[in-house]
Amino acid sequence: EVISLISEAEVEARRPTGEASTLALYNACQEADVKSVQLLLESKAAVNQPQASGKTALTIATEQGAMGCMQLLIDASAAVDLATNDGETPLFIACAKGQTECARLLLSARASVEQPRHSGEHPLWIAAEQGHSDCVRLLVAAGATLAPRAAHEAGVGTPLHIACHMGRTDCVRELLGANADPLHICPLGWTPRRAGIEGGPSVPSEVISLISEAEVEARRPTGEASTLALYNACQEADVKSVQLLLESKAAVNQPQASGKTALTIATEQGAMGCMQLLIDASAAVDLATNDGETPLFIACAKGQTECARLLLSARASVEQPRHSGEHPLWIAAEQGHSDCVRLLVAAGATLAPRAAHEAGVGTPLHIACHMGRTDCVRELLGANADPLHICPLGWTPRRAGIEGGPSVPSEVISLIS
């Protein structure tokens, strides 16, 4: 006990005071010497006294990742946001070094998540630049601004810009997941994608891919704009854009002024991939244009047999006529699309619809004979179309063929005769 008492007294006698104690505190933090830090704080070392560089004991402890020392300093009322001469706070330094737990400790002590260094970069920016995705995640969760106005005014891009430029894949992913703007223009006039490209061949292709996909998503229109974009995508048979627009809830059955829907337009283009997506999204297959033309009617008019097959599989009406009375089988026969004729007959299309007769329209066999559509005549006769049916003009199909003039092949007259 005598030796113990005198040893403790020696330590106390040697404990530095005043300026010496502050210098000793810097050294203890540099060496991550928790016991010495504790003793020095007990002897009232100046916890917030900066060095000539502006570094405080907390700054030095943070540089060393000395969490035990940091905790003692914080408990002793160390100012967590005192910055160096360059404006770097302890949190900035922790994020620059990827010391996530040190950053967490500082945030728990109410360190400012936004305080930038004098050149404009803030903690989230430096974490992204250095590729410390855990720090990025921590700072985002703490409410760090993804595009600080002060940084922009200082000529600094966003954290997403620098992450793309440096090829920090995980940081790019974290920032996009936090809804960082992939279309933001930095003071250099670059988007994040351009920043990635300007980073050169060292930037992983995955970074460019991630930011490109985010750009597409960000440019995806909503509301009325999304419906207009859906029309355009169908016009261009752009399957990927149609899929994206449908995922963003574009109005699938909203008609244009002409009455055309997205499905009508896709059918006109023969864009089966787009058609399938629209049908899967509950597009109404029998919505007609202002002239009464359904998607099936249009497919048959254009001879798009597989499009017609797809529509029929989606339960499109095989009989619905346009307003002037012609139905899909009639238009297929008029245009000479024998494959469509065969498909429609197999689907149960009526060979002589009463509604068509009442509207003054002849049968498909009449129009096929009149237009000289040999293969269609053969298909219709093979399906037992009536060769003696009298149309509203008082003609039989044979008479309709004769009235078609010299352009009607003799084979048509022979078949119907």
Phi, psi and omega in degrees: 000325178298312181298319180298314180299315183288329178294316179297323179292324177297314180302314181297321181291328182273350183297126183290156177229165177061220182300324180298322180292325179292317177298319179296325179295317176304312183296319180297320178293321178300324182265005181054040183268091187299317183298316180294321177301316180299314180298319182292322177293325177294332179270016174067036172300145183288103189292331184252012180287120182274155169285179178300330180281352183094355180287136172259176177301322180294321177301313183294317179298322179294317178304324182273355183066027184273082187296326178298315177295318180300316181297317178299317180295317179296318178296334179268019176071034173297137178284114188285345182250011175293126187255161175287179179298339177271359179087014183272117177279166174305322179295317177303314182294318179300319181289325178295327183266356180074025180270082188298317183291326174297317178297320180297318179298317180295319178295322178294338177267015176070033173295145179289125180281348186252344189299117183271165168281172190298333180277001171107345182280138180251174187306319181296322179299312183291326177296318179292319180299318184275354176080026181266084188294329177296320176294319177303312181299317180297315182292320177299316179297332180276001175095019179299137178289134184279339179213075184297133179298321181298323179294317179299316181295335178271004178085018184254134176288178179281166173305325179293321177302310185289327177296319177293316183297324182269356178072036182269085188304309183296324178291320176301316181297316179298315183292319177294322177297336178268010178071033170297142186285114180282356180251004182298135179262123180276173181302339177279354182087014183260146163278167175303324179296317178298321178300321178295317179296318180293344178290346175088188187293345180285346179283122181300145179298333180297326178297313180296321179296313180300314184286329177293316178297321179294325177297314179301314181297317182292330181273355182296121183287161178232166177061220181300324179297325181291326178291318176298319178295326179295318176303312182296319180297321178292322178300325182265004181054039183269091187299316184298317180293321177301315180299314180297319182292322177293323177295332179268016172069036171299144183289104190290331184252011180287121181274155169284178178301330180282353184092354179289136172259176177302322180294321177301313183295316179298322179294317178304324182273355184066027185272082186296325178299316178293318179302315182297318178298318181294318178296317178297334179268018176072034172297137178283115189284345182250010175294126187255160174287178179298339176271359179087012182274119178278166174305322179295318178302315182295317179300319181288326178295327182266356180074025180270081188299316183291326175296317178298319179298318179298317180295320178295323178293338177266015176070035172294145179289125181280348186251344189299117183271164168281173189298332180277002170107342183282139180251174186306319181295322180297313183292325177296319179291319180299319183276353177081026181266084187294329177295320177293320177303312181299317180298315183292321177299316179296332180275001175095019179298137179288135185279339179214075184297133179297320181299324179293317179299318181293335178272004178086018183254135176287180180281165173305326180293321177302310185289326178296318178293317183296325181270355179073036182269085188305309183296324179291319176302315181298316180298316183291318177295323177296337178266010177072034171296143186284114181283355181250004183298136179261123181276173181302338177279354181087015183260146164277167175304324180295316178298320178300321178295316180296319180293343178290345176088189187293346180285346179283123181300145179299333180297326178297313180297320179297313181299314185286329177293000000 
